Amino acid sequence: MATQAPITPEPANEDACAHQSSPIAQLFSVMLDRMALAIAAEHEIEDADIFAPAFDHWLRDAEIALSNLSDTVCALIAMPVSGAADQPLRDLAFMAYAVMGAETAAEADEARARCTGQLLRSMISNGGEHRLMLARGSALLSELITLDIYRHEPEAEVLIEGGVSPTL
């Protein structure tokens, strides 16, 4: 006769509801979902024909998704940190804020450098209980910075500032 041996590790038997996440962790999860929606909405309109009948709806959906993401990021960075584990979540939200708020090519380049640098890798490796959320946030942020709306072309900046128009 076989002897009894548990095959399920102990942590799997713990109550999943016993862990209470902080308000920052809860809002960070919402931010990740909204960032994924905003990226998907932007991808829908990037190569779409502007004369397509549904383009107005796609554009409105993208604007709403970006507005919701922006509101969530602003709320997240305004929240007080309740523990050491929350700081990396808030730091990543600050990175998203920097990317979304960049007004010049130099600011955009600086924000991109922060998002792909050693700081981000260090945040994920030291993220503790939020490591998976930070990894997902890093992946989404990497995709967000490649969107057309966050590319700052020098020619466009000259036109916006009222400078001389580029010659063809």
PyRosetta script that sets phi, psi and omega in degrees:
from pyrosetta import init, pose_from_sequence

init()
pose = pose_from_sequence("MATQAPITPEPANEDACAHQSSPIAQLFSVMLDRMALAIAAEHEIEDADIFAPAFDHWLRDAEIALSNLSDTVCALIAMPVSGAADQPLRDLAFMAYAVMGAETAAEADEARARCTGQLLRSMISNGGEHRLMLARGSALLSELITLDIYRHEPEAEVLIEGGVSPTL")
pose.set_psi(1, 143.7)
pose.set_omega(1, -177.2)
pose.set_phi(2, -80.0)
pose.set_psi(2, 147.7)
pose.set_omega(2, 175.0)
pose.set_phi(3, -85.7)
pose.set_psi(3, 153.5)
pose.set_omega(3, -179.9)
pose.set_phi(4, -75.7)
pose.set_psi(4, 134.4)
pose.set_omega(4, 177.0)
pose.set_phi(5, -143.3)
pose.set_psi(5, 125.2)
pose.set_omega(5, 179.3)
pose.set_phi(6, -69.6)
pose.set_psi(6, 136.6)
pose.set_omega(6, 178.7)
pose.set_phi(7, -105.6)
pose.set_psi(7, -9.4)
pose.set_omega(7, 179.0)
pose.set_phi(8, -98.5)
pose.set_psi(8, 127.1)
pose.set_omega(8, 177.9)
pose.set_phi(9, -64.3)
pose.set_psi(9, 150.6)
pose.set_omega(9, -177.0)
pose.set_phi(10, -56.4)
pose.set_psi(10, -43.6)
pose.set_omega(10, -179.1)
pose.set_phi(11, -59.2)
pose.set_psi(11, -25.9)
pose.set_omega(11, 179.5)
pose.set_phi(12, -69.9)
pose.set_psi(12, -21.1)
pose.set_omega(12, -179.4)
pose.set_phi(13, -89.9)
pose.set_psi(13, -4.3)
pose.set_omega(13, -179.7)
pose.set_phi(14, -73.3)
pose.set_psi(14, 155.4)
pose.set_omega(14, 178.9)
pose.set_phi(15, -71.6)
pose.set_psi(15, 123.3)
pose.set_omega(15, -177.5)
pose.set_phi(16, -67.9)
pose.set_psi(16, -24.1)
pose.set_omega(16, -178.2)
pose.set_phi(17, -88.3)
pose.set_psi(17, -4.3)
pose.set_omega(17, -176.8)
pose.set_phi(18, -70.0)
pose.set_psi(18, -29.7)
pose.set_omega(18, -179.0)
pose.set_phi(19, -82.3)
pose.set_psi(19, 122.0)
pose.set_omega(19, 177.3)
pose.set_phi(20, -99.6)
pose.set_psi(20, 119.0)
pose.set_omega(20, 179.0)
pose.set_phi(21, -84.9)
pose.set_psi(21, 156.4)
pose.set_omega(21, -178.0)
pose.set_phi(22, -76.5)
pose.set_psi(22, 163.9)
pose.set_omega(22, 176.8)
pose.set_phi(23, -59.5)
pose.set_psi(23, -36.0)
pose.set_omega(23, 178.7)
pose.set_phi(24, -66.2)
pose.set_psi(24, -42.5)
pose.set_omega(24, 179.2)
pose.set_phi(25, -64.0)
pose.set_psi(25, -38.3)
pose.set_omega(25, 178.6)
pose.set_phi(26, -66.2)
pose.set_psi(26, -45.1)
pose.set_omega(26, -179.9)
pose.set_phi(27, -70.4)
pose.set_psi(27, -32.2)
pose.set_omega(27, 177.5)
pose.set_phi(28, -63.3)
pose.set_psi(28, -39.3)
pose.set_omega(28, 177.1)
pose.set_phi(29, -62.3)
pose.set_psi(29, -40.5)
pose.set_omega(29, 176.4)
pose.set_phi(30, -64.3)
pose.set_psi(30, -40.8)
pose.set_omega(30, 179.5)
pose.set_phi(31, -61.1)
pose.set_psi(31, -41.5)
pose.set_omega(31, 179.5)
pose.set_phi(32, -62.2)
pose.set_psi(32, -42.8)
pose.set_omega(32, 178.4)
pose.set_phi(33, -63.7)
pose.set_psi(33, -42.7)
pose.set_omega(33, -179.5)
pose.set_phi(34, -69.4)
pose.set_psi(34, -32.6)
pose.set_omega(34, 177.3)
pose.set_phi(35, -67.5)
pose.set_psi(35, -40.9)
pose.set_omega(35, 178.0)
pose.set_phi(36, -63.1)
pose.set_psi(36, -40.8)
pose.set_omega(36, 177.8)
pose.set_phi(37, -65.1)
pose.set_psi(37, -41.7)
pose.set_omega(37, -179.8)
pose.set_phi(38, -65.0)
pose.set_psi(38, -41.0)
pose.set_omega(38, 178.8)
pose.set_phi(39, -64.1)
pose.set_psi(39, -44.6)
pose.set_omega(39, 179.2)
pose.set_phi(40, -62.7)
pose.set_psi(40, -41.4)
pose.set_omega(40, 179.8)
pose.set_phi(41, -65.7)
pose.set_psi(41, -38.9)
pose.set_omega(41, 178.4)
pose.set_phi(42, -68.2)
pose.set_psi(42, -37.9)
pose.set_omega(42, 178.1)
pose.set_phi(43, -63.8)
pose.set_psi(43, -31.5)
pose.set_omega(43, 178.6)
pose.set_phi(44, -64.2)
pose.set_psi(44, -34.3)
pose.set_omega(44, -175.6)
pose.set_phi(45, -99.9)
pose.set_psi(45, -8.9)
pose.set_omega(45, -175.7)
pose.set_phi(46, -60.1)
pose.set_psi(46, -46.7)
pose.set_omega(46, -177.8)
pose.set_phi(47, -111.9)
pose.set_psi(47, 15.8)
pose.set_omega(47, -177.9)
pose.set_phi(48, -78.3)
pose.set_psi(48, 153.8)
pose.set_omega(48, 176.1)
pose.set_phi(49, -76.8)
pose.set_psi(49, 122.9)
pose.set_omega(49, -176.3)
pose.set_phi(50, -67.9)
pose.set_psi(50, -14.2)
pose.set_omega(50, 178.1)
pose.set_phi(51, -94.9)
pose.set_psi(51, 2.9)
pose.set_omega(51, 177.3)
pose.set_phi(52, -66.9)
pose.set_psi(52, 143.1)
pose.set_omega(52, -178.0)
pose.set_phi(53, -59.3)
pose.set_psi(53, -30.9)
pose.set_omega(53, -176.5)
pose.set_phi(54, -90.4)
pose.set_psi(54, -1.9)
pose.set_omega(54, -175.0)
pose.set_phi(55, -61.0)
pose.set_psi(55, -39.5)
pose.set_omega(55, 178.8)
pose.set_phi(56, -59.4)
pose.set_psi(56, -39.6)
pose.set_omega(56, 179.2)
pose.set_phi(57, -69.2)
pose.set_psi(57, -41.5)
pose.set_omega(57, 178.5)
pose.set_phi(58, -63.6)
pose.set_psi(58, -41.8)
pose.set_omega(58, 179.7)
pose.set_phi(59, -64.1)
pose.set_psi(59, -45.1)
pose.set_omega(59, 178.2)
pose.set_phi(60, -61.8)
pose.set_psi(60, -42.2)
pose.set_omega(60, 177.8)
pose.set_phi(61, -62.2)
pose.set_psi(61, -40.3)
pose.set_omega(61, 178.7)
pose.set_phi(62, -66.2)
pose.set_psi(62, -41.1)
pose.set_omega(62, 179.0)
pose.set_phi(63, -65.0)
pose.set_psi(63, -41.8)
pose.set_omega(63, 178.4)
pose.set_phi(64, -65.2)
pose.set_psi(64, -42.6)
pose.set_omega(64, 179.9)
pose.set_phi(65, -63.3)
pose.set_psi(65, -42.1)
pose.set_omega(65, 178.2)
pose.set_phi(66, -68.1)
pose.set_psi(66, -36.9)
pose.set_omega(66, 177.5)
pose.set_phi(67, -64.9)
pose.set_psi(67, -43.8)
pose.set_omega(67, 177.6)
pose.set_phi(68, -63.1)
pose.set_psi(68, -41.5)
pose.set_omega(68, 177.8)
pose.set_phi(69, -63.3)
pose.set_psi(69, -44.5)
pose.set_omega(69, 179.7)
pose.set_phi(70, -61.3)
pose.set_psi(70, -44.0)
pose.set_omega(70, 178.2)
pose.set_phi(71, -61.2)
pose.set_psi(71, -41.1)
pose.set_omega(71, -179.3)
pose.set_phi(72, -67.9)
pose.set_psi(72, -42.6)
pose.set_omega(72, 178.7)
pose.set_phi(73, -61.4)
pose.set_psi(73, -44.5)
pose.set_omega(73, 179.5)
pose.set_phi(74, -63.3)
pose.set_psi(74, -41.2)
pose.set_omega(74, 177.8)
pose.set_phi(75, -65.3)
pose.set_psi(75, -37.8)
pose.set_omega(75, -178.0)
pose.set_phi(76, -67.4)
pose.set_psi(76, -42.8)
pose.set_omega(76, -178.4)
pose.set_phi(77, -75.4)
pose.set_psi(77, -16.5)
pose.set_omega(77, 178.0)
pose.set_phi(78, -84.8)
pose.set_psi(78, -14.6)
pose.set_omega(78, -177.8)
pose.set_phi(79, -75.3)
pose.set_psi(79, 144.7)
pose.set_omega(79, 175.9)
pose.set_phi(80, -75.9)
pose.set_psi(80, 144.4)
pose.set_omega(80, 178.7)
pose.set_phi(81, -76.4)
pose.set_psi(81, 127.9)
pose.set_omega(81, -177.7)
pose.set_phi(82, -98.1)
pose.set_psi(82, -8.8)
pose.set_omega(82, 179.0)
pose.set_phi(83, -166.6)
pose.set_psi(83, 168.8)
pose.set_omega(83, -177.9)
pose.set_phi(84, -63.7)
pose.set_psi(84, -30.0)
pose.set_omega(84, -178.9)
pose.set_phi(85, -70.5)
pose.set_psi(85, -20.5)
pose.set_omega(85, -179.3)
pose.set_phi(86, -81.5)
pose.set_psi(86, -21.9)
pose.set_omega(86, -175.1)
pose.set_phi(87, -60.5)
pose.set_psi(87, -45.1)
pose.set_omega(87, 178.3)
pose.set_phi(88, -62.3)
pose.set_psi(88, -32.7)
pose.set_omega(88, 177.5)
pose.set_phi(89, -64.3)
pose.set_psi(89, -44.8)
pose.set_omega(89, 179.6)
pose.set_phi(90, -66.9)
pose.set_psi(90, -37.3)
pose.set_omega(90, 178.1)
pose.set_phi(91, -62.8)
pose.set_psi(91, -41.1)
pose.set_omega(91, 178.4)
pose.set_phi(92, -66.8)
pose.set_psi(92, -35.7)
pose.set_omega(92, 175.7)
pose.set_phi(93, -63.9)
pose.set_psi(93, -37.7)
pose.set_omega(93, 175.8)
pose.set_phi(94, -63.5)
pose.set_psi(94, -36.5)
pose.set_omega(94, 177.3)
pose.set_phi(95, -64.2)
pose.set_psi(95, -43.3)
pose.set_omega(95, 177.8)
pose.set_phi(96, -62.6)
pose.set_psi(96, -40.3)
pose.set_omega(96, 178.3)
pose.set_phi(97, -61.1)
pose.set_psi(97, -41.4)
pose.set_omega(97, 179.9)
pose.set_phi(98, -65.8)
pose.set_psi(98, -40.9)
pose.set_omega(98, 179.3)
pose.set_phi(99, -65.8)
pose.set_psi(99, -46.4)
pose.set_omega(99, -176.0)
pose.set_phi(100, -72.0)
pose.set_psi(100, -25.9)
pose.set_omega(100, -176.8)
pose.set_phi(101, -98.7)
pose.set_psi(101, 1.1)
pose.set_omega(101, -178.7)
pose.set_phi(102, -64.8)
pose.set_psi(102, 130.1)
pose.set_omega(102, -177.9)
pose.set_phi(103, -107.1)
pose.set_psi(103, -18.8)
pose.set_omega(103, 179.5)
pose.set_phi(104, -125.2)
pose.set_psi(104, 166.9)
pose.set_omega(104, 178.5)
pose.set_phi(105, -63.2)
pose.set_psi(105, -36.3)
pose.set_omega(105, 179.9)
pose.set_phi(106, -65.4)
pose.set_psi(106, -43.3)
pose.set_omega(106, 177.6)
pose.set_phi(107, -64.5)
pose.set_psi(107, -40.1)
pose.set_omega(107, 179.2)
pose.set_phi(108, -64.8)
pose.set_psi(108, -42.1)
pose.set_omega(108, 178.4)
pose.set_phi(109, -63.3)
pose.set_psi(109, -41.5)
pose.set_omega(109, 178.7)
pose.set_phi(110, -64.1)
pose.set_psi(110, -42.3)
pose.set_omega(110, 179.2)
pose.set_phi(111, -65.5)
pose.set_psi(111, -41.6)
pose.set_omega(111, 178.1)
pose.set_phi(112, -63.2)
pose.set_psi(112, -40.0)
pose.set_omega(112, -179.8)
pose.set_phi(113, -62.9)
pose.set_psi(113, -39.0)
pose.set_omega(113, 178.0)
pose.set_phi(114, -67.0)
pose.set_psi(114, -33.9)
pose.set_omega(114, -176.8)
pose.set_phi(115, -76.2)
pose.set_psi(115, -19.4)
pose.set_omega(115, -177.5)
pose.set_phi(116, -114.0)
pose.set_psi(116, 3.5)
pose.set_omega(116, -173.6)
pose.set_phi(117, -89.5)
pose.set_psi(117, -172.8)
pose.set_omega(117, -178.9)
pose.set_phi(118, -63.0)
pose.set_psi(118, -31.2)
pose.set_omega(118, -179.3)
pose.set_phi(119, -58.5)
pose.set_psi(119, -44.4)
pose.set_omega(119, -179.1)
pose.set_phi(120, -67.0)
pose.set_psi(120, -43.0)
pose.set_omega(120, 178.0)
pose.set_phi(121, -62.9)
pose.set_psi(121, -37.9)
pose.set_omega(121, 178.0)
pose.set_phi(122, -66.2)
pose.set_psi(122, -39.6)
pose.set_omega(122, 179.0)
pose.set_phi(123, -60.9)
pose.set_psi(123, -43.0)
pose.set_omega(123, -177.8)
pose.set_phi(124, -68.0)
pose.set_psi(124, -44.6)
pose.set_omega(124, -177.8)
pose.set_phi(125, -68.5)
pose.set_psi(125, -27.1)
pose.set_omega(125, 178.7)
pose.set_phi(126, -102.3)
pose.set_psi(126, 15.0)
pose.set_omega(126, -174.2)
pose.set_phi(127, -72.3)
pose.set_psi(127, -14.1)
pose.set_omega(127, 178.6)
pose.set_phi(128, 61.1)
pose.set_psi(128, -126.6)
pose.set_omega(128, -175.0)
pose.set_phi(129, -68.4)
pose.set_psi(129, -16.8)
pose.set_omega(129, -178.6)
pose.set_phi(130, -103.7)
pose.set_psi(130, 18.1)
pose.set_omega(130, -175.3)
pose.set_phi(131, -58.5)
pose.set_psi(131, -41.5)
pose.set_omega(131, -178.4)
pose.set_phi(132, -68.4)
pose.set_psi(132, -39.4)
pose.set_omega(132, 176.9)
pose.set_phi(133, -64.9)
pose.set_psi(133, -39.0)
pose.set_omega(133, 179.0)
pose.set_phi(134, -66.6)
pose.set_psi(134, -38.9)
pose.set_omega(134, 178.3)
pose.set_phi(135, -64.8)
pose.set_psi(135, -42.5)
pose.set_omega(135, 177.6)
pose.set_phi(136, -65.6)
pose.set_psi(136, -41.9)
pose.set_omega(136, 178.3)
pose.set_phi(137, -62.7)
pose.set_psi(137, -38.9)
pose.set_omega(137, 178.0)
pose.set_phi(138, -63.9)
pose.set_psi(138, -43.0)
pose.set_omega(138, 179.1)
pose.set_phi(139, -64.2)
pose.set_psi(139, -44.0)
pose.set_omega(139, 179.1)
pose.set_phi(140, -66.2)
pose.set_psi(140, -39.2)
pose.set_omega(140, 179.3)
pose.set_phi(141, -65.7)
pose.set_psi(141, -37.8)
pose.set_omega(141, 176.9)
pose.set_phi(142, -63.1)
pose.set_psi(142, -36.0)
pose.set_omega(142, 177.6)
pose.set_phi(143, -75.4)
pose.set_psi(143, -35.7)
pose.set_omega(143, -179.6)
pose.set_phi(144, -62.5)
pose.set_psi(144, -40.0)
pose.set_omega(144, -176.8)
pose.set_phi(145, -71.5)
pose.set_psi(145, -12.9)
pose.set_omega(145, 178.4)
pose.set_phi(146, -91.2)
pose.set_psi(146, -5.5)
pose.set_omega(146, -179.3)
pose.set_phi(147, -67.3)
pose.set_psi(147, 150.2)
pose.set_omega(147, -179.0)
pose.set_phi(148, -59.2)
pose.set_psi(148, -34.4)
pose.set_omega(148, -176.1)
pose.set_phi(149, -68.6)
pose.set_psi(149, -17.0)
pose.set_omega(149, 179.9)
pose.set_phi(150, -107.0)
pose.set_psi(150, 10.8)
pose.set_omega(150, 173.1)
pose.set_phi(151, -91.7)
pose.set_psi(151, 125.1)
pose.set_omega(151, -179.5)
pose.set_phi(152, -106.5)
pose.set_psi(152, 110.0)
pose.set_omega(152, 179.2)
pose.set_phi(153, -89.4)
pose.set_psi(153, 133.3)
pose.set_omega(153, 179.6)
pose.set_phi(154, -56.5)
pose.set_psi(154, -37.8)
pose.set_omega(154, -179.9)
pose.set_phi(155, -62.9)
pose.set_psi(155, -39.7)
pose.set_omega(155, -179.2)
pose.set_phi(156, -66.3)
pose.set_psi(156, -36.8)
pose.set_omega(156, 179.1)
pose.set_phi(157, -65.1)
pose.set_psi(157, -37.6)
pose.set_omega(157, 178.7)
pose.set_phi(158, -65.0)
pose.set_psi(158, -42.3)
pose.set_omega(158, -179.9)
pose.set_phi(159, -65.3)
pose.set_psi(159, -40.4)
pose.set_omega(159, -178.9)
pose.set_phi(160, -67.1)
pose.set_psi(160, -40.9)
pose.set_omega(160, -177.7)
pose.set_phi(161, -77.8)
pose.set_psi(161, -2.7)
pose.set_omega(161, 177.9)
pose.set_phi(162, 83.8)
pose.set_psi(162, 20.7)
pose.set_omega(162, 179.1)
pose.set_phi(163, -79.2)
pose.set_psi(163, -168.2)
pose.set_omega(163, -179.7)
pose.set_phi(164, -72.6)
pose.set_psi(164, 136.9)
pose.set_omega(164, 179.9)
pose.set_phi(165, -73.5)
pose.set_psi(165, 146.8)
pose.set_omega(165, -179.2)
pose.set_phi(166, -68.5)
pose.set_psi(166, 145.9)
pose.set_omega(166, 179.4)
pose.set_phi(167, -88.5)
pose.set_psi(167, 148.6)
pose.set_omega(167, -179.8)
pose.set_phi(168, -92.9)
pose.dump_pdb("model.pdb")
